[in-house]
């Protein structure tokens, strides 16, 4: 009987110990591992035109997530020769993608309107929410409601057209098609309003603390805002997704035939259309997404490879329009060409 009592007590102790271990593991996972990029750019830094190295991250061998590792001290990074003071864009941030070091930044936490850079969030949410990207989605008359009146950019699909989800995603990112955004939003969440809730939840998960979305297209709304720093967090996460990266780095894409377009539609990247050459000093611009509204100015999120390293540059607020010099692209070429290996 004594042995049975001792065994019973021992069993209880082991059970309690296991519960404690599980609790500690859950706390560590929630506090340190945390999916996404919630703490990549948490290091405080002077928000003037500066040249800093920020938080580094190292791979977690247990899965695809990353664990932020703060540096022992912040030191200036001299690998970029240009000053952001010389740029046309009042807001910009340059990140080395491998270790997420911030090489340069300019007013990176100042509120900006993202215009069509919004569609990067629309795309990554849709990719992660849809179980089958070859699924056909029917665009209805309501899909197009208000878009032409708002002078939204369109991919060229028509009401009643049945389109694969993957083709809508290319339509979102290359020609910046607003009807593609609404079609995906309606399919996934039942309405654009419900889809926007998913976008804002994703932004919160990433730690995009100064971002709020009101729509899936980037049409201007005073409550639809972000920062270039938050957009850098978003893009560095999204580029880990192979489907997103393939779309983001495509200069053109042709859809298969549909019930409204027997020959399909060919899309062209708005960035590559405005880019005379992909080539930069010792590298090339790999991909990008442009954005523009009167209130947002000329915006650009881009990816480039210089030497053996990849970099992302987010810029916003450059003066000009579709008919002027594309100062967002001018800035990107200047920055990427100034990177020293």
MILO-565817 format. One record per residue (C-alpha): chain; residue in one letter; residue number from 1; x, y, z. Coordinates in Angstrom, 3 decimals, padded with zeros to 6 digits. Layout:
N
ch A&aa A&i NUM&c1 X&c2 Y&c3 Z
...
END
This chain:
341
ch A&aa X&i 1&c1 000.000&c2 000.000&c3 000.000
ch A&aa X&i 2&c1 002.870&c2 002.403&c3 000.894
ch A&aa X&i 3&c1 004.530&c2 001.636&c3 -002.453
ch A&aa X&i 4&c1 001.277&c2 002.387&c3 -004.279
ch A&aa X&i 5&c1 000.977&c2 005.736&c3 -002.469
ch A&aa X&i 6&c1 004.597&c2 006.604&c3 -003.259
ch A&aa X&i 7&c1 004.111&c2 005.638&c3 -006.902
ch A&aa X&i 8&c1 000.944&c2 007.723&c3 -007.020
ch A&aa X&i 9&c1 002.745&c2 010.744&c3 -005.522
ch A&aa X&i 10&c1 005.661&c2 010.265&c3 -007.929
ch A&aa X&i 11&c1 003.234&c2 010.121&c3 -010.848
ch A&aa X&i 12&c1 001.581&c2 013.361&c3 -009.727
ch A&aa X&i 13&c1 004.970&c2 015.080&c3 -009.444
ch A&aa X&i 14&c1 005.964&c2 013.947&c3 -012.921
ch A&aa X&i 15&c1 002.628&c2 015.140&c3 -014.327
ch A&aa X&i 16&c1 003.001&c2 018.554&c3 -012.656
ch A&aa X&i 17&c1 006.576&c2 018.839&c3 -013.924
ch A&aa X&i 18&c1 005.414&c2 018.067&c3 -017.476
ch A&aa X&i 19&c1 002.698&c2 020.729&c3 -017.218
ch A&aa X&i 20&c1 005.294&c2 023.269&c3 -016.080
ch A&aa X&i 21&c1 007.590&c2 022.359&c3 -018.983
ch A&aa X&i 22&c1 004.746&c2 022.739&c3 -021.488
ch A&aa X&i 23&c1 003.805&c2 026.091&c3 -019.978
ch A&aa X&i 24&c1 007.388&c2 027.355&c3 -020.140
ch A&aa X&i 25&c1 007.734&c2 026.154&c3 -023.740
ch A&aa X&i 26&c1 004.517&c2 027.937&c3 -024.727
ch A&aa X&i 27&c1 005.703&c2 031.147&c3 -023.072
ch A&aa X&i 28&c1 009.079&c2 030.996&c3 -024.839
ch A&aa X&i 29&c1 007.383&c2 030.314&c3 -028.177
ch A&aa X&i 30&c1 004.977&c2 033.228&c3 -027.762
ch A&aa X&i 31&c1 007.545&c2 035.660&c3 -026.405
ch A&aa X&i 32&c1 010.609&c2 034.842&c3 -028.485
ch A&aa X&i 33&c1 009.937&c2 032.729&c3 -031.545
ch A&aa X&i 34&c1 006.662&c2 034.415&c3 -032.699
ch A&aa X&i 35&c1 005.925&c2 033.794&c3 -036.391
ch A&aa X&i 36&c1 006.583&c2 036.624&c3 -038.760
ch A&aa X&i 37&c1 008.753&c2 039.671&c3 -038.303
ch A&aa X&i 38&c1 007.260&c2 041.273&c3 -035.252
ch A&aa X&i 39&c1 010.572&c2 042.295&c3 -033.691
ch A&aa X&i 40&c1 012.919&c2 042.681&c3 -036.663
ch A&aa X&i 41&c1 013.003&c2 046.465&c3 -036.558
ch A&aa X&i 42&c1 012.269&c2 047.117&c3 -032.889
ch A&aa X&i 43&c1 015.664&c2 048.737&c3 -032.166
ch A&aa X&i 44&c1 015.243&c2 052.412&c3 -031.392
ch A&aa X&i 45&c1 017.125&c2 054.771&c3 -033.684
ch A&aa X&i 46&c1 017.189&c2 058.460&c3 -034.531
ch A&aa X&i 47&c1 014.546&c2 059.056&c3 -037.202
ch A&aa X&i 48&c1 016.563&c2 061.530&c3 -039.235
ch A&aa X&i 49&c1 018.534&c2 060.774&c3 -042.378
ch A&aa X&i 50&c1 020.959&c2 058.222&c3 -040.955
ch A&aa X&i 51&c1 022.914&c2 055.113&c3 -041.806
ch A&aa X&i 52&c1 022.397&c2 052.445&c3 -039.164
ch A&aa X&i 53&c1 022.563&c2 048.714&c3 -038.688
ch A&aa X&i 54&c1 019.463&c2 047.471&c3 -036.862
ch A&aa X&i 55&c1 018.412&c2 044.140&c3 -035.433
ch A&aa X&i 56&c1 019.785&c2 041.017&c3 -037.011
ch A&aa X&i 57&c1 017.931&c2 037.724&c3 -037.203
ch A&aa X&i 58&c1 019.209&c2 034.196&c3 -037.302
ch A&aa X&i 59&c1 017.432&c2 031.118&c3 -038.642
ch A&aa X&i 60&c1 015.679&c2 028.877&c3 -036.170
ch A&aa X&i 61&c1 016.717&c2 025.393&c3 -037.217
ch A&aa X&i 62&c1 013.504&c2 023.891&c3 -035.827
ch A&aa X&i 63&c1 011.283&c2 025.440&c3 -038.516
ch A&aa X&i 64&c1 010.962&c2 028.228&c3 -041.066
ch A&aa X&i 65&c1 010.576&c2 031.001&c3 -038.508
ch A&aa X&i 66&c1 013.322&c2 033.368&c3 -037.460
ch A&aa X&i 67&c1 014.481&c2 034.526&c3 -034.063
ch A&aa X&i 68&c1 015.563&c2 038.164&c3 -033.659
ch A&aa X&i 69&c1 019.022&c2 038.629&c3 -032.186
ch A&aa X&i 70&c1 019.869&c2 042.211&c3 -031.151
ch A&aa X&i 71&c1 023.428&c2 043.364&c3 -031.929
ch A&aa X&i 72&c1 025.756&c2 044.262&c3 -029.123
ch A&aa X&i 73&c1 025.846&c2 047.877&c3 -030.339
ch A&aa X&i 74&c1 024.597&c2 049.970&c3 -033.209
ch A&aa X&i 75&c1 027.295&c2 051.215&c3 -035.556
ch A&aa X&i 76&c1 027.086&c2 053.269&c3 -038.763
ch A&aa X&i 77&c1 027.111&c2 051.192&c3 -041.947
ch A&aa X&i 78&c1 029.426&c2 052.656&c3 -044.595
ch A&aa X&i 79&c1 028.470&c2 050.321&c3 -047.439
ch A&aa X&i 80&c1 026.163&c2 052.931&c3 -049.019
ch A&aa X&i 81&c1 027.795&c2 056.034&c3 -050.466
ch A&aa X&i 82&c1 024.703&c2 058.127&c3 -051.241
ch A&aa X&i 83&c1 022.967&c2 060.342&c3 -048.708
ch A&aa X&i 84&c1 019.222&c2 059.984&c3 -048.494
ch A&aa X&i 85&c1 019.122&c2 063.814&c3 -048.351
ch A&aa X&i 86&c1 019.782&c2 063.705&c3 -052.089
ch A&aa X&i 87&c1 016.688&c2 061.648&c3 -052.878
ch A&aa X&i 88&c1 013.431&c2 062.945&c3 -054.301
ch A&aa X&i 89&c1 011.456&c2 060.733&c3 -051.918
ch A&aa X&i 90&c1 010.913&c2 062.255&c3 -048.448
ch A&aa X&i 91&c1 010.474&c2 058.793&c3 -046.920
ch A&aa X&i 92&c1 012.744&c2 055.830&c3 -047.614
ch A&aa X&i 93&c1 014.390&c2 052.803&c3 -046.048
ch A&aa X&i 94&c1 017.050&c2 050.428&c3 -047.389
ch A&aa X&i 95&c1 017.340&c2 046.917&c3 -045.928
ch A&aa X&i 96&c1 019.857&c2 044.156&c3 -046.577
ch A&aa X&i 97&c1 017.530&c2 041.203&c3 -046.896
ch A&aa X&i 98&c1 019.807&c2 038.454&c3 -045.576
ch A&aa X&i 99&c1 020.243&c2 039.848&c3 -042.073
ch A&aa X&i 100&c1 017.601&c2 042.618&c3 -042.138
ch A&aa X&i 101&c1 020.141&c2 045.296&c3 -041.312
ch A&aa X&i 102&c1 018.809&c2 048.782&c3 -041.932
ch A&aa X&i 103&c1 021.543&c2 050.368&c3 -044.031
ch A&aa X&i 104&c1 019.884&c2 053.733&c3 -044.510
ch A&aa X&i 105&c1 016.596&c2 055.377&c3 -043.604
ch A&aa X&i 106&c1 014.881&c2 058.712&c3 -044.007
ch A&aa X&i 107&c1 011.750&c2 059.590&c3 -042.016
ch A&aa X&i 108&c1 011.020&c2 055.875&c3 -041.952
ch A&aa X&i 109&c1 008.440&c2 056.067&c3 -039.150
ch A&aa X&i 110&c1 006.564&c2 059.043&c3 -040.539
ch A&aa X&i 111&c1 002.981&c2 058.354&c3 -041.622
ch A&aa X&i 112&c1 002.574&c2 057.958&c3 -045.385
ch A&aa X&i 113&c1 -000.216&c2 056.897&c3 -047.714
ch A&aa X&i 114&c1 000.805&c2 053.619&c3 -049.392
ch A&aa X&i 115&c1 -001.330&c2 053.861&c3 -052.550
ch A&aa X&i 116&c1 -000.915&c2 050.617&c3 -054.527
ch A&aa X&i 117&c1 001.882&c2 049.358&c3 -052.266
ch A&aa X&i 118&c1 -001.154&c2 048.238&c3 -050.257
ch A&aa X&i 119&c1 -001.515&c2 045.438&c3 -052.783
ch A&aa X&i 120&c1 001.549&c2 043.653&c3 -051.396
ch A&aa X&i 121&c1 -000.523&c2 042.939&c3 -048.272
ch A&aa X&i 122&c1 -003.566&c2 042.066&c3 -050.377
ch A&aa X&i 123&c1 -001.489&c2 039.546&c3 -052.318
ch A&aa X&i 124&c1 000.240&c2 037.820&c3 -049.403
ch A&aa X&i 125&c1 -003.015&c2 037.523&c3 -047.430
ch A&aa X&i 126&c1 -004.746&c2 036.015&c3 -050.477
ch A&aa X&i 127&c1 -001.886&c2 033.587&c3 -051.125
ch A&aa X&i 128&c1 -001.940&c2 032.349&c3 -047.537
ch A&aa X&i 129&c1 -005.727&c2 032.160&c3 -047.289
ch A&aa X&i 130&c1 -006.476&c2 030.340&c3 -050.560
ch A&aa X&i 131&c1 -006.014&c2 026.548&c3 -050.451
ch A&aa X&i 132&c1 -005.933&c2 026.219&c3 -054.257
ch A&aa X&i 133&c1 -004.493&c2 028.990&c3 -056.430
ch A&aa X&i 134&c1 -005.829&c2 027.278&c3 -059.549
ch A&aa X&i 135&c1 -009.383&c2 027.687&c3 -058.277
ch A&aa X&i 136&c1 -011.582&c2 029.707&c3 -060.649
ch A&aa X&i 137&c1 -013.200&c2 032.846&c3 -059.291
ch A&aa X&i 138&c1 -016.100&c2 034.575&c3 -061.037
ch A&aa X&i 139&c1 -015.929&c2 038.355&c3 -061.189
ch A&aa X&i 140&c1 -019.395&c2 039.893&c3 -060.857
ch A&aa X&i 141&c1 -020.779&c2 043.333&c3 -061.637
ch A&aa X&i 142&c1 -020.400&c2 044.249&c3 -057.966
ch A&aa X&i 143&c1 -016.671&c2 043.476&c3 -058.224
ch A&aa X&i 144&c1 -016.275&c2 046.531&c3 -060.432
ch A&aa X&i 145&c1 -018.646&c2 048.806&c3 -058.526
ch A&aa X&i 146&c1 -017.099&c2 052.220&c3 -057.944
ch A&aa X&i 147&c1 -013.688&c2 051.351&c3 -059.360
ch A&aa X&i 148&c1 -013.984&c2 053.174&c3 -062.670
ch A&aa X&i 149&c1 -015.497&c2 056.204&c3 -060.925
ch A&aa X&i 150&c1 -012.507&c2 056.255&c3 -058.549
ch A&aa X&i 151&c1 -010.112&c2 056.058&c3 -061.520
ch A&aa X&i 152&c1 -008.611&c2 052.895&c3 -060.067
ch A&aa X&i 153&c1 -005.996&c2 051.065&c3 -062.115
ch A&aa X&i 154&c1 -007.416&c2 047.933&c3 -063.728
ch A&aa X&i 155&c1 -005.956&c2 044.694&c3 -065.091
ch A&aa X&i 156&c1 -008.514&c2 044.337&c3 -067.890
ch A&aa X&i 157&c1 -010.884&c2 041.615&c3 -066.719
ch A&aa X&i 158&c1 -014.634&c2 041.944&c3 -067.302
ch A&aa X&i 159&c1 -017.821&c2 041.297&c3 -065.299
ch A&aa X&i 160&c1 -018.829&c2 037.657&c3 -065.585
ch A&aa X&i 161&c1 -015.268&c2 036.524&c3 -066.311
ch A&aa X&i 162&c1 -014.073&c2 033.330&c3 -064.645
ch A&aa X&i 163&c1 -010.444&c2 033.691&c3 -063.656
ch A&aa X&i 164&c1 -008.017&c2 031.490&c3 -061.754
ch A&aa X&i 165&c1 -006.870&c2 032.868&c3 -058.411
ch A&aa X&i 166&c1 -003.214&c2 032.802&c3 -059.509
ch A&aa X&i 167&c1 -004.081&c2 034.954&c3 -062.544
ch A&aa X&i 168&c1 -005.867&c2 037.439&c3 -060.303
ch A&aa X&i 169&c1 -002.748&c2 037.615&c3 -058.114
ch A&aa X&i 170&c1 -000.592&c2 038.497&c3 -061.110
ch A&aa X&i 171&c1 -003.274&c2 041.034&c3 -062.024
ch A&aa X&i 172&c1 -003.008&c2 042.542&c3 -058.536
ch A&aa X&i 173&c1 000.759&c2 042.973&c3 -058.619
ch A&aa X&i 174&c1 001.830&c2 043.629&c3 -062.228
ch A&aa X&i 175&c1 -000.767&c2 046.004&c3 -063.732
ch A&aa X&i 176&c1 -002.068&c2 046.856&c3 -060.232
ch A&aa X&i 177&c1 -005.584&c2 045.724&c3 -061.057
ch A&aa X&i 178&c1 -008.167&c2 046.874&c3 -058.523
ch A&aa X&i 179&c1 -010.812&c2 044.459&c3 -059.829
ch A&aa X&i 180&c1 -008.425&c2 041.589&c3 -059.032
ch A&aa X&i 181&c1 -008.126&c2 042.784&c3 -055.438
ch A&aa X&i 182&c1 -011.888&c2 042.928&c3 -054.985
ch A&aa X&i 183&c1 -012.430&c2 039.573&c3 -056.683
ch A&aa X&i 184&c1 -009.970&c2 037.877&c3 -054.334
ch A&aa X&i 185&c1 -011.331&c2 039.699&c3 -051.284
ch A&aa X&i 186&c1 -014.921&c2 038.679&c3 -052.024
ch A&aa X&i 187&c1 -013.924&c2 035.062&c3 -052.631
ch A&aa X&i 188&c1 -011.878&c2 034.762&c3 -049.449
ch A&aa X&i 189&c1 -013.835&c2 036.831&c3 -046.942
ch A&aa X&i 190&c1 -017.222&c2 037.492&c3 -048.526
ch A&aa X&i 191&c1 -016.580&c2 041.225&c3 -048.846
ch A&aa X&i 192&c1 -013.762&c2 043.722&c3 -049.107
ch A&aa X&i 193&c1 -014.570&c2 044.986&c3 -045.600
ch A&aa X&i 194&c1 -014.119&c2 041.523&c3 -044.096
ch A&aa X&i 195&c1 -010.940&c2 040.974&c3 -046.106
ch A&aa X&i 196&c1 -009.515&c2 044.238&c3 -044.775
ch A&aa X&i 197&c1 -009.926&c2 042.828&c3 -041.269
ch A&aa X&i 198&c1 -007.585&c2 040.002&c3 -042.289
ch A&aa X&i 199&c1 -005.111&c2 042.562&c3 -043.644
ch A&aa X&i 200&c1 -005.119&c2 044.530&c3 -040.404
ch A&aa X&i 201&c1 -004.776&c2 041.360&c3 -038.350
ch A&aa X&i 202&c1 -001.783&c2 040.330&c3 -040.448
ch A&aa X&i 203&c1 -000.246&c2 043.777&c3 -039.970
ch A&aa X&i 204&c1 -000.701&c2 043.432&c3 -036.205
ch A&aa X&i 205&c1 000.876&c2 039.962&c3 -036.271
ch A&aa X&i 206&c1 003.900&c2 041.386&c3 -038.088
ch A&aa X&i 207&c1 004.305&c2 044.238&c3 -035.625
ch A&aa X&i 208&c1 003.391&c2 046.894&c3 -038.201
ch A&aa X&i 209&c1 002.399&c2 049.219&c3 -035.377
ch A&aa X&i 210&c1 001.873&c2 052.342&c3 -037.477
ch A&aa X&i 211&c1 -000.268&c2 050.785&c3 -040.199
ch A&aa X&i 212&c1 -004.017&c2 050.716&c3 -040.752
ch A&aa X&i 213&c1 -005.838&c2 049.558&c3 -043.881
ch A&aa X&i 214&c1 -009.281&c2 050.681&c3 -045.007
ch A&aa X&i 215&c1 -009.379&c2 048.904&c3 -048.370
ch A&aa X&i 216&c1 -007.621&c2 046.232&c3 -050.430
ch A&aa X&i 217&c1 -006.720&c2 048.456&c3 -053.384
ch A&aa X&i 218&c1 -004.819&c2 051.412&c3 -051.942
ch A&aa X&i 219&c1 -007.381&c2 054.001&c3 -053.043
ch A&aa X&i 220&c1 -006.906&c2 057.090&c3 -050.912
ch A&aa X&i 221&c1 -008.507&c2 057.241&c3 -047.486
ch A&aa X&i 222&c1 -007.238&c2 059.388&c3 -044.618
ch A&aa X&i 223&c1 -007.476&c2 056.347&c3 -042.323
ch A&aa X&i 224&c1 -005.489&c2 054.164&c3 -044.739
ch A&aa X&i 225&c1 -001.856&c2 054.741&c3 -043.824
ch A&aa X&i 226&c1 001.468&c2 053.113&c3 -043.018
ch A&aa X&i 227&c1 005.214&c2 053.862&c3 -042.805
ch A&aa X&i 228&c1 008.055&c2 052.802&c3 -045.069
ch A&aa X&i 229&c1 009.495&c2 050.931&c3 -042.101
ch A&aa X&i 230&c1 006.288&c2 048.901&c3 -041.731
ch A&aa X&i 231&c1 006.233&c2 048.212&c3 -045.476
ch A&aa X&i 232&c1 009.798&c2 046.909&c3 -045.230
ch A&aa X&i 233&c1 008.653&c2 044.455&c3 -042.558
ch A&aa X&i 234&c1 005.812&c2 043.360&c3 -044.835
ch A&aa X&i 235&c1 007.947&c2 042.920&c3 -047.949
ch A&aa X&i 236&c1 010.762&c2 041.067&c3 -046.191
ch A&aa X&i 237&c1 008.191&c2 038.604&c3 -044.882
ch A&aa X&i 238&c1 006.297&c2 038.238&c3 -048.152
ch A&aa X&i 239&c1 009.444&c2 037.560&c3 -050.187
ch A&aa X&i 240&c1 009.928&c2 034.340&c3 -048.223
ch A&aa X&i 241&c1 006.827&c2 033.007&c3 -049.969
ch A&aa X&i 242&c1 007.819&c2 031.441&c3 -053.302
ch A&aa X&i 243&c1 004.549&c2 032.355&c3 -055.025
ch A&aa X&i 244&c1 004.768&c2 035.977&c3 -053.916
ch A&aa X&i 245&c1 008.432&c2 036.200&c3 -054.944
ch A&aa X&i 246&c1 007.685&c2 034.736&c3 -058.386
ch A&aa X&i 247&c1 004.962&c2 037.315&c3 -058.953
ch A&aa X&i 248&c1 006.946&c2 040.217&c3 -057.475
ch A&aa X&i 249&c1 009.938&c2 039.510&c3 -059.733
ch A&aa X&i 250&c1 007.971&c2 038.966&c3 -062.965
ch A&aa X&i 251&c1 008.155&c2 041.613&c3 -065.668
ch A&aa X&i 252&c1 005.246&c2 040.114&c3 -067.654
ch A&aa X&i 253&c1 002.679&c2 037.365&c3 -067.387
ch A&aa X&i 254&c1 000.091&c2 035.891&c3 -069.757
ch A&aa X&i 255&c1 -003.108&c2 034.306&c3 -068.487
ch A&aa X&i 256&c1 -004.648&c2 031.243&c3 -070.100
ch A&aa X&i 257&c1 -007.884&c2 031.702&c3 -072.121
ch A&aa X&i 258&c1 -011.012&c2 032.657&c3 -070.191
ch A&aa X&i 259&c1 -014.678&c2 032.833&c3 -071.109
ch A&aa X&i 260&c1 -014.251&c2 036.550&c3 -071.866
ch A&aa X&i 261&c1 -010.711&c2 036.566&c3 -073.265
ch A&aa X&i 262&c1 -010.172&c2 033.541&c3 -075.573
ch A&aa X&i 263&c1 -006.581&c2 034.611&c3 -076.118
ch A&aa X&i 264&c1 -005.929&c2 035.392&c3 -072.470
ch A&aa X&i 265&c1 -004.499&c2 038.695&c3 -071.222
ch A&aa X&i 266&c1 -000.832&c2 039.686&c3 -070.976
ch A&aa X&i 267&c1 000.151&c2 041.793&c3 -067.987
ch A&aa X&i 268&c1 003.245&c2 043.988&c3 -067.722
ch A&aa X&i 269&c1 004.848&c2 045.141&c3 -064.487
ch A&aa X&i 270&c1 004.279&c2 048.855&c3 -063.968
ch A&aa X&i 271&c1 007.792&c2 049.141&c3 -062.516
ch A&aa X&i 272&c1 009.595&c2 047.361&c3 -065.324
ch A&aa X&i 273&c1 007.633&c2 049.398&c3 -067.888
ch A&aa X&i 274&c1 009.117&c2 052.576&c3 -066.391
ch A&aa X&i 275&c1 012.573&c2 051.091&c3 -065.928
ch A&aa X&i 276&c1 014.920&c2 051.591&c3 -068.868
ch A&aa X&i 277&c1 017.192&c2 048.802&c3 -067.704
ch A&aa X&i 278&c1 017.225&c2 046.258&c3 -064.898
ch A&aa X&i 279&c1 020.994&c2 046.536&c3 -064.708
ch A&aa X&i 280&c1 022.709&c2 048.393&c3 -061.894
ch A&aa X&i 281&c1 026.362&c2 048.482&c3 -060.886
ch A&aa X&i 282&c1 027.387&c2 044.866&c3 -060.216
ch A&aa X&i 283&c1 023.803&c2 043.645&c3 -060.133
ch A&aa X&i 284&c1 020.222&c2 044.053&c3 -061.243
ch A&aa X&i 285&c1 016.811&c2 045.108&c3 -060.022
ch A&aa X&i 286&c1 014.874&c2 041.879&c3 -059.550
ch A&aa X&i 287&c1 011.345&c2 043.095&c3 -058.971
ch A&aa X&i 288&c1 009.079&c2 045.747&c3 -057.567
ch A&aa X&i 289&c1 005.683&c2 047.314&c3 -057.065
ch A&aa X&i 290&c1 004.859&c2 050.930&c3 -057.847
ch A&aa X&i 291&c1 002.186&c2 053.077&c3 -056.260
ch A&aa X&i 292&c1 000.698&c2 056.494&c3 -056.909
ch A&aa X&i 293&c1 -002.148&c2 058.726&c3 -055.808
ch A&aa X&i 294&c1 -002.204&c2 062.524&c3 -055.643
ch A&aa X&i 295&c1 -001.966&c2 062.322&c3 -051.855
ch A&aa X&i 296&c1 000.657&c2 059.515&c3 -051.681
ch A&aa X&i 297&c1 002.950&c2 060.773&c3 -054.426
ch A&aa X&i 298&c1 005.184&c2 058.368&c3 -056.294
ch A&aa X&i 299&c1 005.953&c2 055.248&c3 -054.226
ch A&aa X&i 300&c1 008.046&c2 052.148&c3 -054.874
ch A&aa X&i 301&c1 008.857&c2 048.873&c3 -053.146
ch A&aa X&i 302&c1 011.707&c2 047.076&c3 -054.891
ch A&aa X&i 303&c1 014.125&c2 044.181&c3 -054.621
ch A&aa X&i 304&c1 017.642&c2 044.226&c3 -056.079
ch A&aa X&i 305&c1 020.725&c2 042.060&c3 -056.050
ch A&aa X&i 306&c1 024.122&c2 043.723&c3 -055.751
ch A&aa X&i 307&c1 027.050&c2 041.331&c3 -055.783
ch A&aa X&i 308&c1 025.869&c2 038.326&c3 -053.806
ch A&aa X&i 309&c1 023.457&c2 040.221&c3 -051.537
ch A&aa X&i 310&c1 019.794&c2 041.106&c3 -051.942
ch A&aa X&i 311&c1 018.390&c2 044.447&c3 -050.811
ch A&aa X&i 312&c1 014.930&c2 045.955&c3 -050.530
ch A&aa X&i 313&c1 014.201&c2 049.655&c3 -050.815
ch A&aa X&i 314&c1 010.869&c2 051.242&c3 -049.890
ch A&aa X&i 315&c1 010.267&c2 054.870&c3 -050.846
ch A&aa X&i 316&c1 007.196&c2 057.085&c3 -050.710
ch A&aa X&i 317&c1 006.003&c2 060.626&c3 -051.279
ch A&aa X&i 318&c1 008.103&c2 061.673&c3 -054.281
ch A&aa X&i 319&c1 006.620&c2 064.583&c3 -056.216
ch A&aa X&i 320&c1 005.392&c2 063.914&c3 -059.724
ch A&aa X&i 321&c1 002.736&c2 061.796&c3 -061.380
ch A&aa X&i 322&c1 002.295&c2 059.264&c3 -064.173
ch A&aa X&i 323&c1 003.262&c2 061.898&c3 -066.754
ch A&aa X&i 324&c1 006.360&c2 063.270&c3 -065.036
ch A&aa X&i 325&c1 009.753&c2 061.718&c3 -064.511
ch A&aa X&i 326&c1 009.308&c2 058.663&c3 -062.292
ch A&aa X&i 327&c1 011.307&c2 059.960&c3 -059.355
ch A&aa X&i 328&c1 010.589&c2 056.849&c3 -057.294
ch A&aa X&i 329&c1 012.476&c2 054.785&c3 -059.859
ch A&aa X&i 330&c1 015.191&c2 057.423&c3 -060.233
ch A&aa X&i 331&c1 015.756&c2 057.199&c3 -056.490
ch A&aa X&i 332&c1 015.924&c2 053.397&c3 -056.565
ch A&aa X&i 333&c1 018.565&c2 053.398&c3 -059.289
ch A&aa X&i 334&c1 020.610&c2 055.999&c3 -057.411
ch A&aa X&i 335&c1 020.494&c2 054.057&c3 -054.126
ch A&aa X&i 336&c1 021.236&c2 050.628&c3 -055.589
ch A&aa X&i 337&c1 024.091&c2 052.011&c3 -057.672
ch A&aa X&i 338&c1 025.628&c2 053.521&c3 -054.533
ch A&aa X&i 339&c1 025.872&c2 050.214&c3 -052.657
ch A&aa X&i 340&c1 029.438&c2 049.046&c3 -052.180
ch A&aa X&i 341&c1 029.998&c2 045.301&c3 -051.925
END
